[in-house]
């Protein structure tokens, strides 16, 4: 007597993707490939821009300082200084684009180590000292010398602090005070940077975390910048397991809170 065929249970459990599922998967693969091509393009263009920019910056500095003799008319020195400063601004933008592409591509070179905030903030303030003096603002670090430590990538931490503090300096009025604080909250360290600038409407805050987006008030439209500083801080903080929170209202200044794990 013939035995009944035994059906493989695994065949019953196998689910054949529907045409819609296959189309969605193909679309996702195309989107990932497109994003990777975009990042590769940005890296390539940025790399090719750096070499001539470094030459422009270096030689214009030599000319502006008249290292090999006087240029003649004082206007030549003035023009060389303008070329030098413009080259630095463009190089900063290129570096920000490269950093943004790196972070959007899920950067794998984040190295978390205990970092002393006193040292990191001091490094950042020193690097911005000329701009702070030019804007005639005061940076007040509350509790300096006794600040806590955080778990963070060393370079990334300084990049975040630089962008946040530079944003505060740029939008502070002459004679304004920028307050920097750091406090432990439930196993985390909250670094707060508050300025006395014009502020921004709260509805505009989400836009400030989008690359190349700028808010619709004086905070972002009366000053130079491509709108990359805050998005870079946001991506870096998330890469380190932290977060960036923004608070503001018109006429009430701007508050950025960077939250990282305590060391």
Long-range contacts (C-beta under 8 A, 24 or more apart in sequence): 35-104, 35-105, 36-105, 38-101, 39-101, 39-102, 39-104, 39-105, 42-97, 42-98, 42-100, 42-101, 43-98, 43-101, 46-94, 46-95, 46-97, 46-98, 46-101, 47-98, 49-90, 49-94, 50-91, 50-94, 53-87, 53-90, 53-91, 53-94, 54-91, 56-83, 56-84, 56-87, 57-84, 57-87, 57-88, 57-91, 60-84, 60-87, 89-224, 93-226, 93-228, 96-226, 96-228, 96-229, 96-232, 97-228, 99-159, 99-232, 100-211, 100-228, 100-231, 100-232, 100-235, 103-232, 103-235, 103-236, 103-239, 104-235, 107-239, 110-153, 110-156, 110-239, 110-240, 111-153, 111-154, 112-151, 112-152, 112-153, 112-240, 113-151, 113-152, 113-153, 113-154, 114-149, 114-150, 114-151, 114-263, 115-149, 115-150, 115-151, 115-152, 115-154, 115-157, 115-263, 116-147, 116-149, 117-147, 117-148, 117-149, 117-150, 117-182, 117-189, 117-191, 118-144, 118-145, 118-146, 118-147, 120-154, 120-157, 120-158, 120-161, 121-147, 121-161, 121-180, 123-158, 124-158, 124-161, 124-162, 124-165, 125-165, 127-162, 128-162, 128-165, 128-166, 128-169, 131-166, 131-169, 132-169, 135-169, 135-170, 135-172, 135-174, 136-174, 136-175, 137-169, 137-172, 137-173, 137-174, 137-175, 137-176, 137-177, 137-178, 138-175, 138-176, 138-177, 138-178, 139-165, 139-169, 139-177, 139-178, 139-180, 140-177, 140-178, 140-179, 140-180, 141-180, 142-179, 142-180, 142-181, 143-181, 143-182, 147-182, 148-182, 148-183, 148-184, 148-189, 148-262, 148-263, 149-189, 149-262, 149-263, 150-189, 150-191, 150-260, 150-261, 150-262, 150-263, 151-240, 151-241, 151-260, 151-261, 151-262, 151-263, 152-240, 152-242, 152-260, 152-261, 153-236, 153-239, 153-240, 156-236, 156-239, 156-240, 157-260, 159-232, 159-233, 159-236, 160-232, 160-233, 160-236, 160-237, 160-258, 161-191, 161-258, 163-229, 163-230, 163-232, 163-233, 164-193, 164-229, 164-230, 164-233, 164-256, 164-258, 165-193, 166-229, 167-195, 167-229, 167-230, 167-254, 167-256, 168-193, 168-194, 168-195, 168-197, 168-254, 168-256, 169-195, 170-223, 170-225, 171-195, 171-197, 171-198, 171-218, 171-219, 171-223, 171-254, 172-196, 172-197, 173-197, 184-262, 185-259, 187-261, 187-262, 188-242, 188-259, 188-260, 188-261, 188-262, 189-259, 189-260, 189-261, 189-262, 190-257, 190-258, 190-259, 191-257, 191-258, 191-259, 191-260, 192-255, 192-256, 192-257, 192-258, 193-255, 193-256, 193-258, 194-253, 194-254, 194-255, 194-256, 195-253, 195-254, 196-253, 197-253, 197-254, 198-250, 198-251, 199-248, 199-249, 199-250, 199-251, 199-252, 199-253, 199-254, 200-248, 200-249, 200-250, 200-254, 201-248, 201-249, 201-250, 202-247, 202-248, 202-249, 205-246, 205-247, 205-248, 208-246, 209-234, 209-244, 209-246, 217-250, 219-248, 219-254, 230-256, 233-258
